[in-house]
Amino acid sequence: MPNGYILKSGNSAYQVSDLKSVQNMKNHHKAKVEAMTLDLALLRSVQHFAQAFKAKNVSLHVLVCNAAAFALPWSLTKDGLETTFQVNHLGHFHLVQLLQDVLCRSAPARVVVVSSESHRFTDINDSAGKLDFSRLSPSKNDYWAMLAYNRSKLCNILFSNELHRRLSPRGVTSNAVHPGNMLYSSLHRNWWVYTLLFTLARPFTKSMVSERLRHRRPIHCAFLKGP
């Protein structure tokens, strides 16, 4: 991306100040690279991020929604919502809505939502087939970490599909992508049981990707020509 502008975000000063990563991007792409703090578990932080980005008056041609929380113990964010749901889906949803005008003004533009095949193993409807909002942000008694993750990934796909339907006539496309099973990533770091299971499953997983290669599918999706 010569002469381009790359913005990397993270929810802590450590993540956004990963100088080696930022410097590598600068050297490889010969582009302007900047890091900003964004905490998806705090809607106020999302709003501040969007305001700060808009103040830069730059185009936004690709927005990759890649953050994920997995195997967390039940907790509520400061906004009063279950953490996995807010970090994996609602924070991204809010961010895209706040930057929608920039995306449309920058068209052609694309949103890439990193989801997961695990969306197949859940649903968000009640027994009557209607959307059950209590399943999105469950109480402590109704919480199961894996199910919360699966539901958030289903929300990712539904959001991406609807975003594409609404904005594609304005030159903004949206795609959801499964990056591959993250068995060589740190996604399972929050509970030792998942760490053990992921380790045992590695030899039998066809869609396993390494930490180094796990970004390829989202990047391919971001720059692939066509909708």
Backbone bond lengths (Angstrom), bond angles and torsions (degrees), N, CA, C in turn:
res aa  C-N    CA-C-N  psi(-1)  N-CA   C-N-CA  omega(-1)  CA-C   N-CA-C  phi
1 M - - - 1.449 - - 1.521 109.83 -
2 P 1.331 118.93 68.42 1.450 121.55 -178.22 1.518 111.20 -63.01
3 N 1.331 116.00 140.82 1.458 123.05 178.87 1.523 112.31 60.82
4 G 1.319 117.08 18.27 1.446 120.74 179.84 1.514 111.95 -92.86
5 Y 1.329 114.15 -178.97 1.461 121.27 -179.32 1.516 107.43 -128.27
6 I 1.319 117.38 119.45 1.462 122.50 -178.40 1.516 108.86 -115.53
7 L 1.320 116.28 127.01 1.458 121.16 179.02 1.515 109.16 -115.28
8 K 1.317 116.74 123.74 1.458 122.86 178.27 1.517 108.46 -109.03
9 S 1.317 116.89 133.83 1.462 120.08 -179.60 1.516 110.40 -123.24
10 G 1.328 115.82 158.66 1.458 122.42 177.61 1.508 108.87 -160.63
11 N 1.345 116.17 164.52 1.455 118.64 -174.63 1.514 113.72 -93.95
12 S 1.339 117.33 12.33 1.460 119.98 177.67 1.512 109.20 -149.61
13 A 1.311 115.16 158.17 1.461 119.95 179.01 1.520 110.35 -61.09
14 Y 1.342 116.83 -32.15 1.466 120.32 179.57 1.512 110.87 -64.28
15 Q 1.324 116.65 -45.70 1.457 120.11 -177.37 1.517 111.93 -66.24
16 V 1.319 117.14 -46.20 1.455 118.76 -175.30 1.515 111.85 -76.67
17 S 1.323 117.71 -16.34 1.463 119.76 179.28 1.523 111.34 -102.51
18 D 1.334 116.16 26.25 1.460 121.27 175.21 1.528 107.43 -69.51
19 L 1.323 115.10 81.86 1.459 120.99 -169.94 1.518 112.66 -61.80
20 K 1.317 116.81 -35.50 1.460 119.40 -179.68 1.516 110.75 -63.47
21 S 1.337 115.88 -44.93 1.458 120.22 179.65 1.519 111.12 -63.22
22 V 1.323 116.05 -45.69 1.458 120.31 -179.66 1.519 110.90 -63.47
23 Q 1.333 116.87 -42.95 1.455 120.57 -179.27 1.523 111.30 -65.12
24 N 1.337 116.74 -38.33 1.460 119.99 177.88 1.524 111.29 -61.56
25 M 1.334 116.03 -40.55 1.458 119.47 178.26 1.523 110.87 -65.23
26 K 1.326 116.22 -40.02 1.461 120.06 178.77 1.521 110.84 -61.86
27 N 1.331 116.02 -45.69 1.464 120.27 -176.87 1.525 111.99 -68.17
28 H 1.338 115.55 -38.91 1.464 119.67 -175.19 1.524 111.77 -76.48
29 H 1.327 116.39 -43.87 1.458 119.94 -173.78 1.525 113.33 -94.81
30 K 1.322 116.57 -13.63 1.461 120.93 -174.56 1.522 109.99 52.46
31 A 1.311 114.40 44.12 1.456 120.94 -177.77 1.520 109.62 -121.96
32 K 1.308 115.63 164.16 1.455 120.14 173.76 1.519 108.01 -77.41
33 V 1.316 117.25 124.26 1.460 122.21 -178.31 1.520 108.87 -121.56
34 E 1.311 115.55 132.81 1.460 120.66 -178.70 1.521 109.41 -135.36
35 A 1.328 116.58 150.75 1.464 122.02 177.97 1.524 109.39 -117.62
36 M 1.330 115.83 138.48 1.464 121.63 178.46 1.522 109.22 -136.60
37 T 1.311 115.86 152.05 1.464 121.20 179.42 1.524 110.55 -85.29
38 L 1.326 115.46 133.23 1.463 121.97 177.34 1.516 108.43 -144.72
39 D 1.323 116.91 117.45 1.461 122.31 179.00 1.521 108.32 -108.80
40 L 1.322 116.52 104.30 1.458 121.01 -177.68 1.521 112.91 -69.97
41 A 1.319 116.91 -14.33 1.461 120.94 177.82 1.523 111.71 -83.48
42 L 1.323 116.71 5.50 1.462 121.72 -179.44 1.526 107.69 -140.11
43 L 1.317 117.26 108.38 1.457 120.56 -175.63 1.519 111.95 -62.25
44 R 1.320 116.85 -30.68 1.462 119.53 177.09 1.522 111.08 -63.31
45 S 1.338 116.48 -36.51 1.459 120.91 177.01 1.528 110.81 -65.84
46 V 1.319 116.86 -38.66 1.461 121.04 177.54 1.526 110.28 -62.27
47 Q 1.323 115.97 -42.66 1.462 120.55 179.29 1.521 111.27 -64.58
48 H 1.324 116.72 -43.02 1.464 120.66 179.01 1.528 110.83 -63.84
49 F 1.324 116.00 -39.82 1.466 120.25 178.37 1.524 110.58 -61.55
50 A 1.327 116.28 -47.21 1.465 120.25 -178.87 1.526 110.99 -62.10
51 Q 1.320 116.58 -41.54 1.463 120.23 178.77 1.524 110.99 -63.37
52 A 1.336 116.21 -43.29 1.465 120.65 -179.65 1.523 110.97 -65.52
53 F 1.336 116.27 -38.38 1.464 118.97 178.91 1.525 110.97 -66.45
54 K 1.315 116.79 -44.21 1.461 120.10 -179.47 1.523 111.39 -61.92
55 A 1.328 116.01 -32.98 1.462 120.12 -179.28 1.524 112.16 -65.99
56 K 1.321 117.10 -18.07 1.465 120.83 -179.92 1.525 112.31 -78.11
57 N 1.331 116.42 -17.54 1.467 121.75 178.59 1.532 112.45 54.84
58 V 1.322 115.34 47.71 1.462 120.68 176.52 1.527 108.82 -116.37
59 S 1.318 116.22 160.39 1.460 121.11 178.15 1.526 110.17 -76.48
60 L 1.316 115.50 158.39 1.462 121.38 177.71 1.525 107.77 -131.29
61 H 1.311 116.00 97.42 1.460 120.76 -176.88 1.525 112.90 -94.91
62 V 1.329 117.58 -26.60 1.462 121.19 179.52 1.522 108.78 -138.45
63 L 1.315 116.25 126.94 1.464 122.20 175.15 1.522 107.86 -124.59
64 V 1.330 117.02 115.02 1.464 122.07 -179.48 1.524 109.14 -103.71
65 C 1.318 116.38 118.19 1.468 122.45 178.09 1.529 107.39 -95.07
66 N 1.318 116.37 99.49 1.462 121.12 -165.90 1.525 114.00 -121.33
67 A 1.320 118.64 -8.73 1.468 120.00 -175.66 1.529 110.75 -68.95
68 A 1.333 116.58 148.26 1.462 120.00 179.76 1.518 110.85 -154.65
69 A 1.330 114.82 141.16 1.461 122.15 172.00 1.518 107.27 -116.63
70 F 1.326 116.73 139.45 1.465 120.54 -175.09 1.520 109.45 -144.22
71 A 1.327 115.71 140.61 1.470 122.60 175.19 1.521 112.50 59.12
72 L 1.319 116.26 37.65 1.460 119.93 177.95 1.521 110.63 -83.71
73 P 1.315 118.11 145.43 1.461 119.31 168.06 1.520 108.51 -66.13
74 W 1.313 117.47 154.59 1.463 120.11 -176.75 1.516 110.52 -60.50
75 S 1.309 115.16 134.89 1.465 120.88 175.18 1.513 108.34 -160.96
76 L 1.312 115.25 159.49 1.450 121.65 175.64 1.520 109.51 -108.40
77 T 1.311 115.93 144.89 1.456 120.17 173.91 1.526 108.97 -77.45
78 K 1.309 116.24 174.32 1.467 120.29 176.89 1.524 111.49 -65.43
79 D 1.323 116.36 -17.01 1.464 120.87 176.37 1.525 111.98 -86.09
80 G 1.344 116.92 -1.46 1.454 121.13 176.51 1.514 115.22 84.29
81 L 1.335 117.32 19.65 1.457 121.73 -179.22 1.519 110.83 -116.70
82 E 1.333 116.66 154.10 1.461 120.46 178.67 1.531 108.90 -60.97
83 T 1.318 116.39 136.48 1.461 121.49 -167.46 1.527 113.75 -63.94
84 T 1.332 117.99 -45.77 1.464 120.16 -178.61 1.519 111.39 -59.36
85 F 1.321 116.77 -43.88 1.465 121.39 179.85 1.523 111.08 -62.57
86 Q 1.330 116.62 -44.36 1.465 118.70 -177.20 1.525 112.26 -70.25
87 V 1.331 117.31 -43.67 1.466 120.04 -177.81 1.527 111.21 -68.88
88 N 1.315 116.90 -45.26 1.465 120.25 -173.44 1.522 113.65 -78.72
89 H 1.327 116.26 -32.30 1.468 117.73 -175.93 1.526 114.06 -123.48
90 L 1.315 117.61 -61.10 1.462 119.80 -168.79 1.525 112.62 -62.56
91 G 1.338 117.50 -39.18 1.455 120.35 178.37 1.515 111.67 -61.41
92 H 1.346 116.59 -43.70 1.461 120.74 176.68 1.529 110.98 -64.31
93 F 1.316 116.01 -44.38 1.464 121.04 179.30 1.524 110.34 -56.48
94 H 1.328 116.26 -47.58 1.462 121.18 -179.02 1.526 110.73 -63.38
95 L 1.326 116.46 -41.35 1.460 120.64 -179.79 1.528 111.32 -61.96
96 V 1.321 116.57 -46.54 1.464 120.14 -179.08 1.526 110.72 -63.53
97 Q 1.329 116.69 -40.27 1.461 119.15 178.34 1.523 111.30 -61.76
98 L 1.318 116.73 -41.19 1.462 120.76 -179.12 1.527 112.19 -68.73
99 L 1.331 116.53 -28.85 1.465 120.82 -178.37 1.527 112.87 -101.51
100 Q 1.311 116.66 8.39 1.463 120.39 -176.01 1.521 111.96 -59.94
101 D 1.328 117.54 -41.33 1.460 119.81 -179.25 1.527 111.48 -64.91
102 V 1.338 116.84 -35.36 1.465 120.53 178.14 1.523 110.15 -68.30
103 L 1.327 116.91 -42.27 1.462 120.92 178.25 1.525 111.17 -60.13
104 C 1.319 116.74 -46.13 1.462 120.32 -178.77 1.521 111.07 -66.16
105 R 1.302 116.57 -38.13 1.463 120.60 178.75 1.530 111.49 -68.78
106 S 1.348 116.17 -25.33 1.466 121.37 -177.46 1.519 112.86 -92.95
107 A 1.318 117.95 -0.79 1.471 122.09 -174.09 1.523 111.95 -50.30
108 P 1.364 115.53 140.81 1.469 127.50 6.40 1.526 112.28 -72.98
109 A 1.327 114.82 136.53 1.462 121.26 -178.92 1.518 108.82 -141.23
110 R 1.319 115.45 162.85 1.468 119.75 -177.71 1.519 110.58 -145.17
111 V 1.329 115.02 140.27 1.459 122.81 171.53 1.523 107.45 -107.97
112 V 1.321 116.41 130.54 1.463 121.74 176.11 1.522 107.80 -115.70
113 V 1.313 116.16 119.48 1.461 121.75 179.98 1.525 108.01 -106.13
114 V 1.316 116.82 116.30 1.465 121.22 -179.38 1.525 108.56 -80.76
115 S 1.318 116.22 111.25 1.456 122.00 -178.15 1.521 109.34 -109.55
116 S 1.329 117.30 -146.38 1.462 120.99 -178.67 1.522 109.78 -163.90
117 E 1.323 115.29 150.74 1.465 120.12 174.76 1.527 111.47 -62.78
118 S 1.313 116.91 -17.53 1.466 119.73 -178.58 1.527 112.27 -67.63
119 H 1.317 117.84 -8.90 1.467 119.94 176.81 1.527 110.92 -62.60
120 R 1.331 116.72 -20.08 1.466 121.02 -178.26 1.525 112.51 -70.88
121 F 1.312 117.54 -16.72 1.460 120.72 -171.12 1.521 112.55 -104.95
122 T 1.316 116.09 36.45 1.458 119.77 178.19 1.518 109.45 -162.79
123 D 1.297 115.97 176.55 1.458 121.79 170.74 1.524 107.51 -152.40
124 I 1.311 115.90 165.96 1.470 120.18 -179.16 1.523 110.86 -124.42
125 N 1.335 116.03 19.21 1.456 120.96 178.47 1.521 110.54 -105.81
126 D 1.320 115.82 155.55 1.454 120.37 175.74 1.527 109.31 -85.01
127 S 1.328 116.35 -173.61 1.464 120.65 -176.12 1.527 112.49 -65.44
128 A 1.331 116.45 -20.10 1.463 120.72 179.05 1.526 112.29 -91.23
129 G 1.332 115.98 1.70 1.453 119.68 178.76 1.511 114.63 84.33
130 K 1.333 117.32 11.84 1.458 121.23 179.31 1.528 109.99 -102.02
131 L 1.325 115.45 151.17 1.459 120.46 -179.39 1.522 110.76 -59.18
132 D 1.323 115.54 126.51 1.463 122.03 179.50 1.528 108.13 -105.42
133 F 1.331 116.32 100.53 1.462 120.56 -175.61 1.525 112.37 -64.16
134 S 1.328 117.10 -25.01 1.463 119.58 -179.81 1.524 111.69 -67.76
135 R 1.325 117.82 -20.56 1.464 120.77 177.94 1.527 111.92 -77.43
136 L 1.319 116.67 -21.61 1.462 120.11 -178.94 1.521 111.36 -74.35
137 S 1.319 116.50 -42.37 1.463 121.45 179.57 1.524 108.19 -128.58
138 P 1.334 117.14 76.91 1.465 121.42 -170.70 1.523 113.57 -72.63
139 S 1.321 114.57 159.47 1.459 120.76 173.95 1.527 109.11 -74.42
140 K 1.302 116.09 171.74 1.464 120.35 -178.69 1.520 111.21 -61.96
141 N 1.329 117.10 -38.32 1.464 120.71 -178.28 1.533 112.69 -68.90
142 D 1.327 116.96 -25.57 1.465 121.06 -178.02 1.524 112.86 -101.96
143 Y 1.325 116.42 10.26 1.468 120.16 -172.22 1.521 112.21 -93.08
144 W 1.323 114.56 134.40 1.458 122.74 168.28 1.520 106.36 -136.81
145 A 1.314 117.38 124.19 1.463 121.86 -170.03 1.523 112.68 -56.59
146 M 1.324 117.41 -45.40 1.462 120.43 -177.46 1.519 111.04 -65.12
147 L 1.323 116.18 -41.35 1.457 120.32 -179.93 1.524 110.80 -66.79
148 A 1.324 116.50 -37.93 1.467 120.22 177.72 1.523 110.62 -62.39
149 Y 1.321 116.46 -41.46 1.467 120.72 177.83 1.528 110.50 -63.86
150 N 1.334 116.78 -46.87 1.463 120.70 -179.19 1.526 111.51 -59.47
151 R 1.324 115.92 -42.81 1.464 119.50 -179.83 1.520 111.42 -65.64
152 S 1.315 116.34 -38.38 1.466 119.06 179.06 1.523 110.85 -64.57
153 K 1.340 116.69 -34.95 1.461 120.37 178.69 1.534 111.37 -72.05
154 L 1.324 116.48 -33.38 1.460 119.77 173.88 1.522 110.17 -65.38
155 C 1.319 116.48 -41.11 1.466 120.68 176.51 1.523 110.88 -60.67
156 N 1.332 116.67 -38.75 1.467 120.90 177.43 1.525 111.07 -55.47
157 I 1.323 116.32 -47.17 1.464 121.02 -175.98 1.524 111.32 -69.64
158 L 1.323 116.84 -43.64 1.461 120.08 178.67 1.525 110.66 -61.62
159 F 1.325 116.10 -40.98 1.461 120.96 178.28 1.525 111.12 -64.07
160 S 1.317 116.80 -46.99 1.461 120.66 -178.79 1.524 111.33 -61.11
161 N 1.315 116.92 -42.83 1.463 120.58 -180.00 1.528 111.62 -63.19
162 E 1.326 115.92 -44.02 1.463 119.55 -179.27 1.525 111.28 -69.83
163 L 1.326 116.46 -37.43 1.465 120.21 177.40 1.528 110.27 -61.38
164 H 1.329 116.16 -42.88 1.469 120.30 178.52 1.526 110.65 -62.49
165 R 1.311 116.76 -42.21 1.467 120.30 -179.46 1.527 111.17 -61.11
166 R 1.329 115.74 -39.97 1.465 119.25 -175.43 1.524 113.52 -80.63
167 L 1.323 116.93 -37.32 1.461 119.33 -170.69 1.522 114.99 -103.08
168 S 1.325 118.50 -15.77 1.469 118.96 -178.43 1.528 112.83 -58.88
169 P 1.352 120.09 -33.92 1.467 118.19 175.32 1.527 113.12 -63.42
170 R 1.330 116.67 -17.06 1.467 120.87 -179.92 1.531 111.48 -102.15
171 G 1.318 116.44 10.83 1.457 120.14 175.64 1.510 115.43 89.08
172 V 1.337 117.14 12.22 1.467 121.44 178.65 1.523 108.29 -115.59
173 T 1.318 117.22 116.30 1.456 121.52 179.04 1.524 110.01 -102.17
174 S 1.320 115.69 159.17 1.465 120.55 177.86 1.517 109.08 -138.27
175 N 1.317 116.26 136.00 1.463 122.12 179.79 1.518 109.82 -135.06
176 A 1.327 116.10 137.84 1.460 121.62 171.83 1.521 108.02 -99.58
177 V 1.326 117.37 140.23 1.459 120.61 -174.76 1.526 110.32 -136.95
178 H 1.333 114.98 138.23 1.469 121.68 172.59 1.524 107.30 -90.74
179 P 1.328 119.32 117.17 1.468 120.91 -173.55 1.518 114.20 -78.70
180 G 1.335 116.94 -4.83 1.462 120.44 -171.79 1.514 108.73 106.80
181 N 1.302 116.75 156.33 1.461 119.29 179.58 1.521 109.94 -66.08
182 M 1.314 115.72 129.84 1.460 120.93 -169.44 1.532 112.36 -89.92
183 L 1.312 116.09 48.74 1.459 119.32 -173.84 1.515 113.60 -75.91
184 Y 1.317 118.15 -12.14 1.455 120.59 176.05 1.525 111.57 -109.55
185 S 1.325 116.40 14.05 1.457 120.28 177.66 1.520 109.25 -102.39
186 S 1.320 115.48 -178.35 1.467 120.64 179.09 1.521 111.24 -98.63
187 L 1.327 116.99 18.81 1.454 120.91 -176.64 1.522 112.33 -60.30
188 H 1.331 116.53 -29.09 1.464 121.14 -175.60 1.525 112.51 -95.34
189 R 1.301 118.63 16.85 1.465 122.28 -170.53 1.523 113.68 -68.94
190 N 1.342 118.31 -14.78 1.455 120.11 -171.58 1.525 114.22 -81.46
191 W 1.335 118.28 -11.38 1.469 119.58 179.61 1.517 108.63 -149.76
192 W 1.322 116.55 129.47 1.462 121.27 -174.39 1.524 112.23 -64.70
193 V 1.339 117.54 -27.65 1.463 120.10 179.87 1.530 110.35 -63.04
194 Y 1.334 116.12 -44.64 1.461 119.44 178.08 1.521 111.17 -66.76
195 T 1.308 117.12 -36.01 1.463 120.44 177.06 1.523 110.44 -59.69
196 L 1.339 116.13 -43.96 1.456 120.80 178.42 1.526 111.60 -64.95
197 L 1.326 116.85 -46.04 1.461 120.76 -179.19 1.525 111.77 -63.03
198 F 1.328 116.39 -41.92 1.463 119.70 179.45 1.525 110.50 -63.78
199 T 1.325 116.20 -39.21 1.464 120.26 -179.78 1.525 110.93 -64.53
200 L 1.332 116.69 -43.47 1.460 121.13 179.96 1.527 112.09 -67.87
201 A 1.331 116.93 -30.05 1.465 120.77 -175.95 1.520 113.63 -81.88
202 R 1.314 117.23 -16.21 1.466 120.22 -173.89 1.533 114.66 -52.27
203 P 1.336 119.18 -45.98 1.478 118.22 -177.12 1.524 114.07 -67.07
204 F 1.340 117.50 -14.64 1.462 120.22 -173.42 1.524 112.82 -111.88
205 T 1.314 117.48 10.28 1.457 121.25 -173.79 1.518 111.21 -103.16
206 K 1.325 117.07 115.19 1.462 121.55 -176.07 1.525 112.55 -72.20
207 S 1.337 117.30 -34.45 1.462 119.41 -175.12 1.518 112.22 -98.15
208 M 1.328 116.63 20.45 1.458 120.42 179.98 1.521 110.92 -65.29
209 V 1.321 116.15 137.41 1.460 121.15 174.84 1.516 108.68 -130.06
210 S 1.315 115.86 153.99 1.458 120.68 179.47 1.515 110.15 -80.73
211 E 1.324 115.86 166.02 1.460 120.85 176.13 1.522 110.27 -58.53
212 R 1.321 116.43 -37.08 1.463 120.48 -177.30 1.529 111.99 -70.09
213 L 1.346 116.33 -32.86 1.460 119.93 -174.02 1.522 113.78 -96.63
214 R 1.320 117.48 -7.81 1.458 119.34 -171.16 1.530 113.41 -67.21
215 H 1.337 117.35 -15.41 1.461 120.14 -179.81 1.524 112.41 -86.49
216 R 1.323 117.86 -9.70 1.460 119.72 -171.36 1.522 112.96 -65.37
217 R 1.325 117.07 -43.05 1.458 119.10 -177.42 1.525 112.01 -65.18
218 P 1.337 119.43 -47.10 1.471 118.54 176.02 1.526 112.84 -60.10
219 I 1.332 117.61 -39.27 1.463 120.39 179.53 1.525 110.57 -67.00
220 H 1.339 115.90 -42.67 1.466 120.18 176.93 1.522 110.05 -59.17
221 C 1.320 116.19 -43.35 1.460 121.26 179.90 1.529 110.81 -65.41
222 A 1.320 116.63 -36.49 1.462 120.79 -177.29 1.519 112.58 -65.96
223 F 1.318 116.73 -36.13 1.461 119.92 -172.85 1.526 114.04 -111.84
224 L 1.325 117.05 5.87 1.459 120.46 176.83 1.521 110.07 -68.70
225 K 1.312 117.73 133.73 1.452 121.08 179.20 1.515 109.98 -71.45
226 G 1.308 115.83 145.26 1.452 120.81 -179.89 1.512 110.98 99.41
227 P 1.344 117.53 175.46 1.464 121.77 -177.37 1.517 112.15 -71.12
